[in-house]
Amino acid sequence: MTDLAPPSDRLRSPSGYDLTPPDDAERARLEADLNPEERRVLLSHGTEAPFCGTLLGEKRAGVFCCRECGLPLFKSGTKFESGTGWPSFTEPVDPAHVHEIRDTSYGMIRIETQCARCGSHQGHVFPDGPPPTGNRYCINSVALSFVAAGDPLPDPLRRGDGNA
C-alpha cells in the first residue's frame, strides 16, 4: 500500500506540531527577519554573552519558541536558575522538537541542541541539571521568543500550530 498522506502529516511530532523543514523560499524569508546577533547565534552556531540575554529572568507562564521558525521548544515550568548566565530548562516541550548533535568544537565534547524544524542553533544540553531529568538545556535567549500562556504562537511558516 502506498502512503498517500501529505508530507506535513508524515512529519508531525508526537505532540502534533508540523516539523516539515522550511523550503528554500521560506528559509530565505525567515532568515531575512533576523537581526545580526540572531543570525550569528542561530545560523553560525554562536553564543551570546552570559547574563546578557533578555529571557534569562523571564518567569511568566508560557512557552519559549524557536526565534527563527516559531516551533515551541520549552515550557516555562521546566525553566530553572542554573547560575550559568543563560536560560536553562530540564526538558523540551516534546523531545522531537530538539535535535541533539555531538559537538567537538573548541576542544570540548558537548551536545549541541538545534530546532528540529529549521535546524537553527539553540545552545547545548548537559547532564548536570536537576531532577526529574538531570538535564540542563542551556539555551541562548536570542535563539528564543517567549509567548505568554494563552497567547498565539508565532507562526512565520503559516502552519497554524495554535496557542501557548
C-alpha positions as CSV (number, residue, x, y, z in Angstrom):
1,M,0.0,0.0,0.0
2,T,1.3,3.5,-0.9
3,D,1.4,6.2,1.8
4,L,-0.8,8.9,0.3
5,A,-0.5,11.2,3.4
6,P,0.7,14.7,2.6
7,P,4.3,15.4,3.8
8,S,3.2,17.6,6.7
9,D,1.2,14.7,8.1
10,R,4.2,12.4,7.9
11,L,6.4,14.9,9.7
12,R,4.4,15.6,12.8
13,S,5.8,15.5,16.3
14,P,4.1,13.2,18.9
15,S,2.6,16.4,20.4
16,G,1.1,17.3,16.9
17,Y,3.4,20.1,15.6
18,D,4.4,20.2,12.0
19,L,8.1,19.5,11.8
20,T,8.4,19.8,8.0
21,P,11.6,21.9,7.3
22,P,11.1,25.2,5.6
23,D,11.6,25.2,1.8
24,D,14.2,27.5,0.3
25,A,11.9,30.4,-0.2
26,E,10.5,30.1,3.4
27,R,14.0,29.8,4.8
28,A,15.1,32.9,3.0
29,R,12.1,34.8,4.3
30,L,12.8,33.6,7.9
31,E,16.5,34.4,7.8
32,A,15.8,37.9,6.3
33,D,13.8,38.7,9.5
34,L,16.7,38.0,11.8
35,N,18.9,40.8,13.3
36,P,22.7,40.4,13.1
37,E,23.1,38.9,16.6
38,E,20.2,36.4,15.9
39,R,21.9,35.4,12.6
40,R,25.3,34.9,14.4
41,V,23.8,32.6,17.0
42,L,21.1,30.8,15.1
43,L,22.8,30.4,11.7
44,S,26.5,30.4,12.6
45,H,26.3,28.5,15.9
46,G,27.4,31.4,18.0
47,T,26.8,32.1,21.7
48,E,25.5,35.2,23.3
49,A,27.4,36.7,26.3
50,P,26.4,35.2,29.7
51,F,24.0,37.2,31.9
52,C,23.0,39.4,28.9
53,G,20.1,37.6,27.4
54,T,16.6,39.2,27.6
55,L,14.9,35.9,28.6
56,L,17.2,35.0,31.5
57,G,14.9,36.4,34.1
58,E,11.6,35.6,32.3
59,K,9.3,33.9,34.9
60,R,5.8,34.2,33.4
61,A,3.8,31.1,32.4
62,G,4.2,30.4,28.7
63,V,6.3,28.8,26.1
64,F,9.8,29.5,24.7
65,C,9.7,29.1,20.9
66,C,12.4,29.0,18.2
67,R,13.1,32.6,17.2
68,E,13.6,31.6,13.6
69,C,10.6,29.3,12.8
70,G,8.3,29.6,15.9
71,L,8.4,25.9,16.9
72,P,7.6,25.5,20.7
73,L,10.8,24.3,22.3
74,F,10.5,24.7,26.1
75,K,7.7,25.3,28.6
76,S,8.2,27.9,31.4
77,G,7.5,25.2,34.0
78,T,10.8,23.4,33.0
79,K,12.9,26.6,33.3
80,F,15.2,26.9,36.3
81,E,18.0,29.1,37.5
82,S,21.3,27.4,36.8
83,G,23.6,30.3,37.6
84,T,25.3,29.9,34.2
85,G,24.0,33.1,32.7
86,W,21.8,31.5,30.1
87,P,18.1,30.4,30.3
88,S,18.1,26.7,31.4
89,F,15.5,24.1,31.1
90,T,15.1,20.5,32.2
91,E,13.4,19.2,29.1
92,P,11.9,20.2,25.8
93,V,8.1,20.6,25.1
94,D,8.5,17.4,23.0
95,P,11.8,15.5,22.6
96,A,11.1,15.5,18.8
97,H,11.3,19.3,18.8
98,V,15.0,19.5,19.7
99,H,17.8,17.7,17.8
100,E,20.9,16.8,19.7
101,I,24.2,16.7,17.9
102,R,27.7,15.8,19.1
103,D,29.8,19.0,19.1
104,T,33.6,18.7,19.4
105,S,34.4,22.4,18.7
106,Y,36.8,24.4,20.9
107,G,38.5,21.2,22.2
108,M,35.4,20.2,24.2
109,I,32.9,17.3,23.8
110,R,29.3,18.7,24.2
111,I,25.9,18.1,22.8
112,E,24.6,20.9,20.7
113,T,20.8,21.5,20.5
114,Q,19.1,22.6,17.3
115,C,15.5,23.3,16.4
116,A,14.2,20.1,14.8
117,R,12.2,22.0,12.2
118,C,14.6,24.7,10.9
119,G,17.9,23.4,12.2
120,S,18.8,26.7,13.9
121,H,21.4,26.5,16.7
122,Q,19.8,26.9,20.2
123,G,22.6,26.0,22.7
124,H,23.8,22.9,24.4
125,V,22.5,20.2,26.8
126,F,24.5,19.0,29.7
127,P,23.9,16.1,32.2
128,D,24.1,18.3,35.3
129,G,20.6,19.5,35.7
130,P,18.1,19.0,38.5
131,P,15.5,16.2,38.8
132,P,13.4,14.9,37.2
133,T,15.6,14.6,34.1
134,G,19.1,15.5,35.3
135,N,19.5,17.6,32.1
136,R,20.3,21.3,31.7
137,Y,19.3,22.6,28.3
138,C,21.5,25.8,28.3
139,I,19.9,28.0,25.6
140,N,20.7,31.4,24.1
141,S,18.0,34.0,24.8
142,V,18.4,35.4,21.3
143,A,17.6,31.9,19.9
144,L,14.1,32.0,21.5
145,S,11.0,34.1,21.6
146,F,8.7,34.0,24.6
147,V,4.9,33.5,24.3
148,A,2.8,34.1,27.4
149,A,0.3,31.4,28.3
150,G,-2.9,31.7,26.2
151,D,-1.3,33.9,23.5
152,P,-1.0,32.8,19.9
153,L,2.3,31.1,19.0
154,P,4.4,32.7,16.4
155,D,3.6,31.2,13.0
156,P,6.0,32.6,10.4
157,L,5.7,29.4,8.3
158,R,1.9,29.7,8.4
159,R,1.5,26.2,9.9
160,G,-1.4,27.0,12.2
161,D,0.1,25.4,15.3
162,G,-2.1,27.2,17.9
163,N,-1.6,28.8,21.3
164,A,0.9,28.7,24.1
